[in-house]
């Protein structure tokens, strides 16, 4: 029985969100243990209120800890805690090194070659045919760390000060009864970005119908959003609100939980939206849907039937009309049709009023080679059950 557990995930926003169900399952299996999470300092809002951990440690990846000396200094700090189990949940060099040097009595999880020599159980790379969360579960089961899984989906408790700021912004921008559709335009890879003109068309459509549009995203998305807004007919509409680069992750979550719909790329904010229970429609380009879909049965994941999907590369090597064809072949009318379907299913209620999911398989939409649109039910990633486009309002 483990009494002092360290969990390490030093990757990006989406990766850390996908660790939250694992934290719950570890707590379920070790209710009396002290569980500590080590994560990126920039993502503190995501996990510092997580009720399944006793403490959070944060590493300054882009600051004082961004060197070999910084890693060694942090490893010395970890060794003083005498962890009897260290779980590394991403196979990158820094996390592998810290796990290997942690002094943990037992070290398990993903590891780079070399560092893996210090591990007691090394997990294979993520299984490409299952969601990353379930791949984590499989790895920990294989290592003999967990038995029963307690899965309640993605979890994020908003820090009190962030929730207060989200409430202040909301009441300043929106009136009671306003229907707000959120957009996330940016993504870390070029091959995950939907066409800016397509986002502009979707925003124009909802603004013309009387909805409010809230554009989300972080500081690196500011220029992408500027280009998109410039392409909008309704760019001067007072119901267009751009929060990109202006709010913390906690405030972003607080705003999303008040929205009625979230149209997004495959990105970190998409997973925050899922944790906030907002209905999500997500466009997939380079990434495989089975591995990273929005972990919620009411969600809709969209992909185009192109032979190179999923390529898993950051820059599209194709040229001419075929460049980024995975995204170009998901036109605005496709997204609008299924976005309208989601709004009808949820009664256009804000996310905080909706019941939490109990199942976590997405539904998949594909545009067929003959131009028809098709939706698969949860858990049937690609099995077509209808072949007509829902009527768009």
N, C-alpha and C positions, 0 to 999 in steps of 0.2 A: 504494500500500500504506500503510495507516494504522499508525502506531507508538504513538500516545498517544490512547486512546479514553476518553471519559466517557459513561456511561450514567446517565440521570436517571429516577427514578420516586419521586415524593414522596407517593404516595397510600396507601391503607389496606393492611392485612395481606394480603387476598386478591389485590389488584393486584400487590403486590410478589412474592408467591409465583408469580404467573403470568409474571413476568419471568425467573425462574430458567432456563427452557429457552432463552430468548433469549441469556442470558449464555454458556451452553454453546456455542450455535451461533456466537456472535461469536468465542469462543476457538478454535473449530474453523477458522473462516475466517481468523483472524489470530493464529496460535500464538505469534508473537514480539512481539506488541504488549503494551503496558502498558494494562490495562483497569481503570478505576476506576468504582465505582458510587456514586452519590449517592442517599441514601434518608433516610427519617424516623428520627430518633434512637431513637424508641420501638420501632422494629422491628429494632434492631441484631442481636438473636439470630438472626433469620431468615437473614441474609446474611454476617455477619462471618467465618464459616468457609467461605464458598463458595470452592471451589478453582479456579473459572474467572475470578476477579477477582484483581488484584494488590493492590488497596487499596479500602477503603470510606471514604466521607465521609458524615457524618451531620449533618442540619440539625435544629435544635431548633424545630420548627414551633409548639409551644405555649409556648415560652419566649423566649430572647434573640433568636431569629431571626424572631419573629412580628411583623414590621413592615416597612414599606417600607425603612427604614434598614437593617434586618437583612438584607433581600434584597440591597440594594446592597452591603453589606459582604461578603456571601458571594460575590457576583459578582466583586468585586475579588480575592478569594481564588482563585476559579476561573481568572481571567484570567492569573494568575501561572504556571499550570501549562502553558500553551501547548498545549492539546489540538488535535490535527489533525482529530479527528472527535468531534462531540457528538451523542448520540442521545437524544431525549426521548421517553419511552414513556408519557406520559399528557397529555391535553389539558386541563390546568388552568392557572390564571393564574400561580401561583408557579413551577411547573416551566417553563412557557413563557418566563417572564421570565428565569429563571436561564440557560436554554439560549440565549436571544437575547443576553444580556449576557455570556456565558461567554468571548467572544473566540475561540471555536473556528474553525479554518480552514474547516471544513465543518460545518454544523448541519442535522440532519435529524430527522424524526419528527413527532409531533402538536404542534399549536400553536394558541393562541387568535388570533383576528384582531388585527392590530396587531403583536403579537410575531412573527407569521409572516413579516413583511417581512424579518426578519433570518435566516430559514431558507433554506437552499439547496434543500431538498426538503420539502414539507409533505404529510404523510400524511392521507388522508381519515379521518373518524371510523371507529370500529371497524365492520367488516363485520358486519351483524346476523345473517347466516346461517352464520357460522363462529366457532369458538372464539376467544377473545381472543388466545391464544398464536399461533394461525395467522394471525390478523389482523396481529399484530406481524411475523411472518415476511413476510407479503405486503407490508407497508409498507416493510420494509428491503430486500426484493428490488426493489421499484419504485424505491427510492432508489439502487440499485446498490451497496448496502453488503454484502450477503451473497450467496453462491452456494449451495453445498450446505448443507442443514440437518442438524444432528446433534441429534436429539431423544431424550432419555432420560427424559422426563417431568419432573415437579416435583422439585426437589432442595433439600434442607436438611440441612446437617451441624450436629449439635447441639454447642454449645460444651461443653468438657470439664467445666466446673463445673456446668453445667445437667444434663448426663447423670448426674453423680455425685449431684446432689440428687434427680433422678427415681428413681434406683436406691434411694436412702435412703427416700424416701417409699413406693416400691413394696414394699420388704421390710417396712416398718413396718405397712402396711395389708393386704397380701395374702400368702397362703401359696403355695408351689409348687403348680402345677396349677390354681389358681383361674382361672376364665373371667370376664373383665372386659369388659362392654359399656359403651362410652363414649357419653354424650349431650352434644350442644351445643344448648342451648335458645334462646340469644339470637341476635340478628341486628341489624345496624345500622338496618334499615328495619322499621317495623311490618308492612309487607306481605310481609316475608320470614319472619315468625315463625309457626311451626306452633302450633296450639292448646295452651295449657299443660295442659289436662285430657287431651289426647291423649298428650302426653309422659308425664304421670303414669300413664296406663293402661299404656303400654309399659314404663315402669320397674317398675311393680307386677307385671306379667306375668313379666318376667325375674327379678326378685327372688324371686317365688313358685316359680320353677323351680330356684333355687339359684345363679343367676349373681350376680356382683357388678355394681353400677352405679357408674360414675365420671362425675360431672357436671362438664363442663369450662366454659370461658368466662372472659372478662376482668372487670375491675372494674365495667364498665357493665352487666354481666349479673346482678349479685348479686340485685337486687330481683326480676327476672324468674324466677330460679331459686327464690327464696324462695316466691313465689306458687305455682310448680309443685309444690314439695315439700309445701306445705301441703295440696295436693289429692290427695296420694298416700295410699293405705291403708297402704302399707308404709314410711311416712316414718320410723318408729323402727327399721327393720331395720338391724342392724350391718353388713350388706353394701352399704349405701348410703353412698357417699363423695362429698362435695361439695368439689371443688377450685376452684370458681369464684372468681375474684378473688384467689386465694391463691398462685398460682405464676406464674413468668415464662413467656414464650413458649417459651424453650428447654426448660424443665421440662415444659411442656404437651406439647411434641413428644416428649420422652423417655417420658412416661406413655403417650401414644397408641401408640407403637411396640410397647408391651407388651400392648395390648388386642386382642381378637378381632373386634371390630365397632365401627363408629362410626355412630351415627344422629344426623343433624345437619340444621340449616337451611342454606340457601345463605349462606355466611358465610366469613370469613377462616379460622377454625379448621378448616372443612371442607377447605380446600386444604392446610393443615398436615397433616391426617390423610392426605390422598392422598400427600403427600411422604414420610410415615412408612410407607406401604404398608399401612395398615390398611384392611380392606374397608369401604367407605362406602356408606350409603344416605342420599340427600339429598332433601328436600322443596322443590320450587320453587313460589313464588307469583308475585311481581312480576317476577322476572328470567327472561329466555329461556334455556331449557336449552342451545340451540346455542352461546350465547356464553360460558357460565360453568360448564358441567358439570364434575363431578369428573373430572380428566384421567387416567383409568385404566379399562381395559376390564373389570375385575372390578366396578367401581362400578355402582350402580343409582340413577337419577335419577327422581323421581316428580313427576307433575303431574296436576292435575284438568282435565277438559274444560270449562272455563268460557269464555265468549266474550271476556272481558276479559283473559285471560292471553296474553302477558305485558304488564302495564300499564306497567311501569318507573317507577311512582310510589311515593312513600314512605308515603303515608297512603291507606287505602281510602276512596273517596268514596261507596261504596254504604251503604245503611242497612238495618235490619231483618234478615231472614233472609239477604239477599244480602251483607251486610257480611262481608268476608274469605272469600267463598265458595270461593275458590281453595284455601284451606287447610282449611276445614271439610269439603270434599268429598274429603279424603284421610284416611279414618278410621284409627284405630289398628290395626284388623285387617288393613288393607292393608299397612301398614308392617311389622307383625309377620310377615306371611306371607312377604314378600320378604327381611326380615332373617333369618328362619329359613333361607330358601333360600341366602343368602350364607354363613351359618354351616355349612350342609351342604357347600357347594362348597369351602370352605377347611378343612374338618375342625376347625373351632374352634381353629386354631393361632394363636398370637400373631403380630402383623404382621411382626416381625423374622424369623420362620421362613419366611415366604411368598416365593415367587419374585417378582422385580420384574417389572412389566408391560413388554411390548415394543410394545403397541398402546395407544392412549389415547382411544378412543371409548367413551363411557358406554353403558349399556343404559337404555332408557326404559320406565317403567311408567305406564300411564294407566288411570284408572277410566272405563269407557265409559258413555255415556248410559243404557244398559240395566242398569247396575249391575255388569257383568262387569269383571274386571281383566285387563289385557293387558300383555305384555312384548315390547319390540322388542329385537333383537340389537344389538350394538355397531355404530354407524355407520348405523343405519336409524331415525333419530329420529322415530318415529311409525308405522312399518310393523309391523302386528300379526302375530305369529307364533304366539301362543297366546291362548286366551280363557277359561281357567279359573284360579281362584285356587289357588296351591300350598297343599297341606295344612299348616296351622299345627300345631306340636307342642303 
